[in-house]
Amino acid sequence: MALEHEHIHEVHESVVSEEPAAVREPFGIAQFFSLAIGIFLIVIGAIGLARAGLHHIDSPTVSVGPFTMTPLLAAVKLFLGLVGLIGAAGRAAARGVCMFIGPALLAGGIVALIQSVRVLGWNRADAVIYIILGSASILAALVTPMLTSYSERRVTAV
């Protein structure tokens, strides 16, 4: 008696599916700029506030390196520095903070370059650094994407 063998051929088809996916990148260039600008402004503002004191808002005028300031300007720098540090916490926050701080610093730098304001006590060095920091902040916010998208391919056997 001959044994008959059944041959079962299983056919496996590969199924390829493509799904678009969006992933948040862990770090953005705006976060770096937000952190750097925040640290710089906090250091300059804190030293200026420590030297000038809090007795009067518009006097005395103190120097911190090439920068001059009154207690009011030192407090503004300290506040903007804290906002910058808060912005470094996340990509979306950093973009928003850079788009807030950048134009504010840029406008302040242009005003400081054109007109001296006695109550703030700023000078040309302040104007130049504000313009540089403001421009860098705006640029960083513009080149940092909110989301990075890619296409994901999955191959599965049925």
Backbone bond lengths (Angstrom), bond angles and torsions (degrees), N, CA, C in turn:
res aa  C-N    CA-C-N  psi(-1)  N-CA   C-N-CA  omega(-1)  CA-C   N-CA-C  phi
1 M - - - 1.411 - - 1.518 109.37 -
2 A 1.198 112.69 127.01 1.452 118.21 -179.74 1.509 109.41 -91.16
3 L 1.291 113.37 134.98 1.466 119.10 177.70 1.524 108.93 -86.43
4 E 1.244 113.64 132.35 1.448 117.43 177.48 1.521 108.21 -96.15
5 H 1.263 114.27 132.59 1.470 120.14 178.09 1.510 109.95 -102.56
6 E 1.260 111.76 129.56 1.459 115.82 174.86 1.519 107.47 -93.16
7 H 1.235 113.51 129.51 1.461 118.74 176.69 1.525 108.24 -104.71
8 I 1.266 112.58 117.18 1.472 117.53 178.26 1.522 106.58 -104.94
9 H 1.253 113.85 120.82 1.461 119.53 177.80 1.523 108.20 -104.29
10 E 1.285 113.75 114.21 1.462 117.55 175.79 1.522 108.11 -90.34
11 V 1.266 114.33 135.54 1.450 119.70 179.60 1.524 107.30 -109.05
12 H 1.300 114.83 120.22 1.464 120.01 177.12 1.516 108.25 -103.23
13 E 1.305 114.47 124.65 1.449 119.19 176.38 1.519 108.24 -102.73
14 S 1.287 114.69 138.22 1.459 119.03 175.46 1.518 108.20 -88.53
15 V 1.278 114.77 135.28 1.454 120.63 177.67 1.523 106.94 -112.25
16 V 1.287 114.43 123.93 1.452 119.73 179.60 1.514 107.71 -108.24
17 S 1.309 115.10 125.50 1.457 118.50 177.18 1.516 108.52 -123.09
18 E 1.291 114.79 140.66 1.452 120.57 177.18 1.512 108.02 -116.84
19 E 1.322 114.50 128.52 1.451 119.48 179.48 1.516 108.65 -128.75
20 P 1.308 117.12 128.11 1.462 118.00 174.74 1.527 108.87 -71.84
21 A 1.304 115.71 140.35 1.452 120.03 -179.72 1.523 108.82 -135.98
22 A 1.270 116.19 150.69 1.463 121.88 176.77 1.517 108.09 -122.40
23 V 1.306 115.16 130.84 1.450 120.60 -176.75 1.516 108.64 -129.57
24 R 1.293 116.07 137.39 1.459 120.01 174.84 1.522 108.42 -80.34
25 E 1.301 115.43 128.81 1.453 119.98 175.90 1.529 107.76 -74.59
26 P 1.315 117.78 151.26 1.458 119.54 -175.19 1.520 114.81 -71.90
27 F 1.331 118.05 -22.53 1.461 119.61 -174.99 1.511 109.66 -149.52
28 G 1.311 116.96 141.97 1.453 121.51 178.73 1.514 110.80 -125.17
29 I 1.314 116.83 157.82 1.464 121.58 -178.85 1.521 111.07 -63.25
30 A 1.335 117.34 -30.81 1.464 119.95 178.14 1.527 111.08 -65.49
31 Q 1.321 117.78 -31.35 1.466 120.53 176.95 1.527 110.37 -65.00
32 F 1.329 116.61 -42.09 1.462 120.22 178.56 1.524 110.27 -61.95
33 F 1.333 117.42 -47.57 1.459 120.53 -179.44 1.523 111.40 -66.19
34 S 1.311 116.95 -39.54 1.461 120.26 177.87 1.527 110.61 -61.31
35 L 1.317 116.63 -43.20 1.463 121.35 178.54 1.526 111.12 -65.47
36 A 1.325 117.35 -47.61 1.466 121.15 -177.94 1.530 111.57 -64.02
37 I 1.317 117.00 -45.45 1.463 120.78 179.25 1.523 109.85 -65.31
38 G 1.333 116.55 -41.18 1.460 120.36 178.53 1.515 112.41 -60.60
39 I 1.318 117.18 -46.80 1.473 120.69 179.44 1.524 110.53 -63.02
40 F 1.336 116.88 -45.34 1.473 120.65 -179.59 1.531 110.82 -59.51
41 L 1.329 116.72 -48.63 1.466 119.47 -177.54 1.526 111.88 -67.82
42 I 1.316 118.16 -35.77 1.471 120.27 178.07 1.522 110.29 -65.52
43 V 1.321 117.38 -44.69 1.470 120.16 -178.97 1.526 110.52 -63.19
44 I 1.323 117.47 -49.87 1.470 121.12 -179.07 1.534 110.57 -63.87
45 G 1.337 116.38 -44.89 1.467 120.12 -179.14 1.518 112.75 -65.96
46 A 1.327 117.84 -41.40 1.469 120.87 -179.55 1.522 111.49 -67.10
47 I 1.323 116.76 -42.51 1.471 119.51 177.89 1.524 110.07 -64.58
48 G 1.332 117.25 -43.99 1.467 120.33 178.19 1.518 112.24 -62.29
49 L 1.323 116.93 -41.04 1.468 120.26 178.89 1.523 111.25 -68.38
50 A 1.327 117.27 -36.99 1.458 120.59 177.90 1.524 111.13 -66.65
51 R 1.304 117.61 -38.38 1.472 120.84 -179.79 1.526 112.18 -75.00
52 A 1.323 117.29 -37.29 1.466 120.73 -175.34 1.520 112.78 -85.04
53 G 1.334 116.93 -29.92 1.453 119.68 -177.08 1.520 111.33 80.20
54 L 1.320 114.81 -179.37 1.466 120.23 -177.44 1.526 113.26 -117.62
55 H 1.321 117.28 19.69 1.462 119.76 -176.48 1.519 112.24 -70.79
56 H 1.314 117.31 -46.07 1.460 122.21 178.58 1.522 108.24 -130.44
57 I 1.311 115.70 143.68 1.459 119.60 -174.69 1.529 112.43 -76.25
58 D 1.345 118.35 -25.88 1.461 119.92 -175.57 1.528 114.45 -115.79
59 S 1.315 117.28 8.69 1.458 119.11 176.27 1.522 108.74 -154.04
60 P 1.271 120.64 149.29 1.459 129.04 2.38 1.528 111.03 -85.29
61 T 1.313 114.91 167.02 1.458 120.65 173.65 1.522 107.18 -92.48
62 V 1.334 115.71 125.82 1.465 120.88 -178.25 1.520 109.78 -118.01
63 S 1.321 115.14 161.74 1.461 121.24 177.93 1.518 109.82 -113.07
64 V 1.319 114.80 136.64 1.460 122.54 172.63 1.520 105.14 -127.49
65 G 1.322 115.98 100.14 1.456 119.76 -172.77 1.515 108.88 63.12
66 P 1.325 118.57 -132.05 1.466 119.76 179.15 1.532 113.29 -83.64
67 F 1.312 117.45 -1.90 1.461 121.33 -174.63 1.524 110.41 -97.84
68 T 1.346 116.08 139.28 1.464 121.17 174.14 1.514 108.45 -114.99
69 M 1.336 114.80 150.14 1.461 118.41 -178.13 1.519 110.90 -162.65
70 T 1.318 114.09 157.63 1.453 121.65 170.64 1.529 107.32 -99.00
71 P 1.331 117.48 171.97 1.465 118.14 177.34 1.537 112.86 -57.66
72 L 1.329 117.82 -31.96 1.465 120.69 178.92 1.527 110.81 -64.35
73 L 1.326 117.67 -48.57 1.461 120.64 179.80 1.530 110.73 -66.47
74 A 1.319 117.70 -36.61 1.463 120.91 177.22 1.528 110.47 -62.37
75 A 1.332 116.95 -41.42 1.468 120.44 178.29 1.531 111.05 -66.82
76 V 1.327 117.35 -38.05 1.466 120.93 177.64 1.527 109.62 -64.07
77 K 1.335 117.46 -43.49 1.469 120.76 178.08 1.530 110.66 -62.91
78 L 1.304 116.11 -41.83 1.467 120.13 179.05 1.527 110.47 -62.31
79 F 1.316 117.39 -43.84 1.460 121.75 178.71 1.535 111.35 -63.32
80 L 1.339 117.40 -47.66 1.463 120.38 179.49 1.529 111.32 -63.75
81 G 1.330 117.03 -33.93 1.459 120.51 176.27 1.519 112.05 -65.23
82 L 1.317 116.62 -40.44 1.473 120.11 176.52 1.524 111.22 -64.82
83 V 1.317 116.79 -39.55 1.465 120.50 176.48 1.527 109.57 -62.46
84 G 1.330 117.12 -40.29 1.458 120.95 177.82 1.521 111.95 -62.53
85 L 1.321 117.61 -41.27 1.464 120.25 178.30 1.521 111.60 -66.44
86 I 1.301 117.10 -37.99 1.469 120.16 176.82 1.530 109.80 -63.09
87 G 1.324 116.30 -39.27 1.453 120.71 -179.99 1.514 113.85 -65.88
88 A 1.310 117.65 -24.78 1.468 120.41 -178.98 1.522 112.36 -73.23
89 A 1.317 117.67 -5.36 1.469 121.30 -177.10 1.528 112.88 -68.62
90 G 1.308 118.46 -31.81 1.466 120.41 -177.85 1.515 111.48 -153.26
91 R 1.320 115.09 163.10 1.462 121.04 -176.65 1.523 111.92 -62.37
92 A 1.305 117.82 -48.90 1.467 120.82 -178.17 1.526 110.46 -66.50
93 A 1.327 116.37 -40.82 1.466 119.87 178.23 1.519 110.46 -63.84
94 A 1.323 117.13 -40.47 1.463 120.82 -179.00 1.526 111.38 -64.32
95 R 1.329 116.26 -41.26 1.471 118.82 177.91 1.521 110.38 -62.49
96 G 1.323 116.74 -45.44 1.457 120.30 -179.88 1.520 112.51 -64.16
97 V 1.317 116.36 -43.17 1.466 120.58 179.56 1.521 110.78 -65.95
98 C 1.322 117.02 -42.65 1.467 119.85 178.58 1.527 111.45 -64.01
99 M 1.332 116.57 -35.60 1.462 119.29 177.14 1.528 112.29 -74.59
100 F 1.334 117.81 -15.63 1.468 121.48 173.83 1.528 110.74 -89.68
101 I 1.332 116.06 -51.14 1.465 120.73 -176.03 1.535 110.83 -69.51
102 G 1.333 117.30 -39.75 1.460 120.74 -176.37 1.524 113.98 -55.94
103 P 1.324 118.68 -58.14 1.469 118.68 178.71 1.527 113.33 -63.27
104 A 1.342 117.43 -33.73 1.468 119.93 178.36 1.531 110.53 -64.33
105 L 1.336 117.02 -45.93 1.459 120.00 178.44 1.525 111.65 -67.46
106 L 1.316 116.98 -40.15 1.461 120.76 179.37 1.530 110.94 -62.54
107 A 1.318 116.77 -46.77 1.473 120.54 178.56 1.529 110.74 -64.52
108 G 1.331 116.48 -42.50 1.469 119.89 178.09 1.515 111.43 -62.15
109 G 1.344 117.27 -39.26 1.455 120.61 178.80 1.515 112.48 -65.67
110 I 1.321 116.63 -39.89 1.471 120.00 178.36 1.527 110.17 -65.95
111 V 1.326 116.88 -42.65 1.470 120.12 178.13 1.521 110.18 -63.95
112 A 1.347 117.49 -43.50 1.465 120.68 -179.94 1.524 111.49 -64.46
113 L 1.317 117.13 -31.30 1.462 121.12 178.97 1.523 111.15 -71.49
114 I 1.334 115.53 -36.02 1.463 120.31 -176.56 1.522 112.33 -86.81
115 Q 1.335 116.72 -43.73 1.467 120.66 -170.49 1.521 111.29 -132.94
116 S 1.311 116.10 131.87 1.462 120.64 173.83 1.527 108.85 -80.97
117 V 1.324 116.69 134.52 1.463 121.25 178.73 1.526 106.89 -116.71
118 R 1.332 117.18 112.39 1.457 121.88 -174.05 1.518 112.67 -60.54
119 V 1.323 117.12 -37.50 1.458 120.98 -177.10 1.535 110.92 -64.90
120 L 1.316 117.43 -30.68 1.467 121.00 -179.86 1.522 112.30 -92.17
121 G 1.311 117.80 -30.13 1.453 122.02 176.73 1.517 114.64 69.35
122 W 1.311 118.30 26.52 1.463 119.48 -178.26 1.524 111.71 -84.10
123 N 1.345 115.76 165.65 1.454 121.40 -179.45 1.528 109.50 -132.61
124 R 1.315 116.96 -171.53 1.468 121.32 -177.56 1.532 112.28 -66.34
125 A 1.321 117.52 -32.97 1.476 119.87 177.63 1.523 110.15 -63.17
126 D 1.325 116.25 -40.12 1.468 120.13 175.78 1.527 110.11 -61.12
127 A 1.341 116.10 -44.21 1.464 120.28 -178.87 1.527 111.26 -60.04
128 V 1.311 116.69 -44.78 1.466 120.32 -177.89 1.523 110.71 -65.43
129 I 1.331 117.98 -45.45 1.468 119.67 -178.45 1.525 111.25 -67.75
130 Y 1.332 117.71 -34.78 1.474 119.76 177.10 1.524 110.62 -64.82
131 I 1.324 116.83 -42.61 1.467 119.95 179.83 1.529 110.31 -64.57
132 I 1.328 117.34 -42.68 1.467 120.73 179.63 1.525 110.63 -64.89
133 L 1.337 117.33 -49.32 1.465 120.69 -178.82 1.527 111.59 -64.84
134 G 1.323 117.57 -40.81 1.459 120.96 179.21 1.515 112.16 -63.92
135 S 1.336 116.49 -44.09 1.467 120.12 179.03 1.527 111.01 -65.13
136 A 1.337 116.76 -43.34 1.469 120.15 179.29 1.523 110.86 -63.75
137 S 1.320 116.51 -38.12 1.460 120.96 -179.84 1.528 111.48 -65.57
138 I 1.311 116.76 -44.68 1.474 120.52 178.66 1.527 110.12 -64.14
139 L 1.316 116.94 -44.50 1.457 121.01 179.36 1.533 111.33 -61.60
140 A 1.326 116.70 -43.27 1.465 120.43 178.95 1.526 111.20 -62.41
141 A 1.318 116.91 -39.83 1.463 120.07 179.19 1.528 111.38 -66.33
142 L 1.313 116.26 -36.21 1.465 119.62 -178.16 1.526 112.93 -74.05
143 V 1.333 118.24 -31.50 1.465 119.78 -177.24 1.526 112.95 -91.48
144 T 1.315 118.03 -5.82 1.463 120.69 178.31 1.520 109.38 -91.03
145 P 1.336 117.20 113.00 1.469 118.57 178.17 1.523 110.80 -75.36
146 M 1.313 115.70 148.48 1.464 120.09 177.16 1.519 110.66 -70.40
147 L 1.315 116.05 -46.56 1.459 121.60 -178.05 1.519 109.40 -130.52
148 T 1.299 115.53 149.87 1.448 121.03 172.25 1.518 106.70 -110.27
149 S 1.314 117.81 125.21 1.456 119.85 -178.81 1.517 110.14 -109.32
150 Y 1.283 115.03 152.01 1.447 120.99 176.94 1.519 107.73 -152.25
151 S 1.325 115.75 168.19 1.458 120.55 178.53 1.522 108.14 -106.22
152 E 1.288 116.33 127.33 1.458 122.12 -177.68 1.521 110.05 -103.00
153 R 1.317 117.37 128.06 1.472 122.18 178.95 1.518 108.99 -107.12
154 R 1.298 115.24 131.09 1.460 121.09 176.62 1.512 108.82 -122.95
155 V 1.325 115.69 130.78 1.457 121.52 177.10 1.524 107.34 -111.92
156 T 1.305 115.46 120.56 1.465 120.25 -179.85 1.529 109.38 -127.21
157 A 1.314 115.82 148.65 1.456 120.93 177.58 1.531 108.81 -97.22
158 V 1.306 115.51 137.67 1.453 120.44 -179.67 1.500 109.76 -101.02
